[in-house]
Amino acid sequence: MLYKRSSALFQEAQQVIPGGVNSPVRAFKAVGGTPIFAEKAKGAYLYDADGNKLLDYINSWGPMILGHAHPKVVDAVVEMAQKGTSFGMPTEIETEIAALAVSMVPNIEKIRFVNSGTEACMSAVRLARGFTGKDKIIKFAGCYHGHSDSFLIQAGSGAVTFGTPNSPGVTQGTAKDTLLAMYNDINNVAKIIAENKNEIACIIIEPVAGNMGCIPPAEGFLQALRKLCDDNNILLVFDEVMTGFRLAKGGVQELYGVDADIVTFGKVIGGGLPVGAFAAREEIMNHLAPLGPVYQAGTLSGNPLAMAAGLAMLTELNQNAEIFDSLAQKTEYLHKGLSKVMIENNVAHTINRVGSMISIHFSETPVTDFETAANANGENFKTFFHGMLREGIYIAPSAFETWFLCDALTYKDLDKTIDAAATVAKQLK
Ligand SMILES: *Cc1c(COP(=O)(O)O)cnc(C)c1O
């Protein structure tokens, strides 16, 4: 495949956009090479600026669970655009999508819409602080909750004490209120809580992690977190920006039967338009302005085009809930096929999978947290990524990202993917 036009567009973009991209992971830094510029997409396939056709396992990083340019979503947006694109006034469709979301997800009574997952998580933490009157939060190494200051924190020298910022511009003052814990290590969480008695407002977690590759919660881990939160008057925040309306109608709360206090959404809920949301029981949500003292606002929040796309998406999922099972079966099929070709070629690997999320780490040991993910063979991943791309298969350009399957993928597409992996596996060490 040739990327002449993409390369030229990337050159031009770099003149006027930092790094040529509006979100860093698009730049292919982790795997090298030039990012591919998209032209259009339909169903399971992307078409780039050079006219190449790629089978897409990124799906806009999660939102396109039905496949690209789904007619119901597109029609809803076009129809709404003709009536106007923003009013700055309440609209009926906001109530419609709110009622539908609340009916699909367990344990939430009210929901507020924002414009991104970042905004949703940032607002959820402010609400948790306002509700509990406490300042500190616990987050897990390797979990991503958007780019707001409180979340850009990593551990200082292995010891899990006060976080240190991992981006310039995040102040020490902010960092000191974010405590870092190890994913899937409940004793570690208990210790941090004991050391910060009555200071922790919330624990925020990706209840199935997707930002260090796919990492499922260990058996009983989420239940144990729930208990720790109950015993210590801490709110449990499930960041379901990736998993919400993807792993089940009701997300991880439904799939694992664990209740969160606040849930955040993004990606699928917007049907491919910029939408985030956060939700909780009424007692908590009523702390938000204009009812309560916790301030949160947005000029374009609840934007009619975004709500139209989101409502079309959620309606389709709600009416066809068999999609979740069918996606999980396709993902299992892919898992088995990929495992088989890796084993045949003696390539050390771990594949993690939950529902329609799957990732491969070139690791000899199980991948259960950030450390084990980071210890995998990065060179093999680069070779795998570029090899798959040559075969027309577009997977995320980093081992720290999950692949997403969409409903438009056929078993023929999956076989094509497995065949491609068989070719590429021969080049792996
Ligand atoms: C993508 C993501 C976010 C951030 O959402 P944006 O819309 O990119 O701001 C937050 N949390 C999780 C788990 C995500 O996957």
The ligand as an ORCA input file, in Angstrom:
! r2SCAN-3c Opt
* xyz 0 1
  C     -11.325      7.866     25.961
  C     -11.401      7.799     27.427
  C     -11.538      8.964     28.215
  C     -11.453     10.340     27.632
  O     -12.470     10.621     26.753
  P     -12.271     11.823     25.688
  O     -13.589     11.888     24.986
  O     -11.130     11.404     24.820
  O     -11.965     13.044     26.451
  C     -11.732      8.804     29.562
  N     -11.787      7.598     30.128
  C     -11.646      6.464     29.410
  C     -11.726      5.146     30.082
  C     -11.426      6.534     28.045
  O     -11.240      5.408     27.338
*
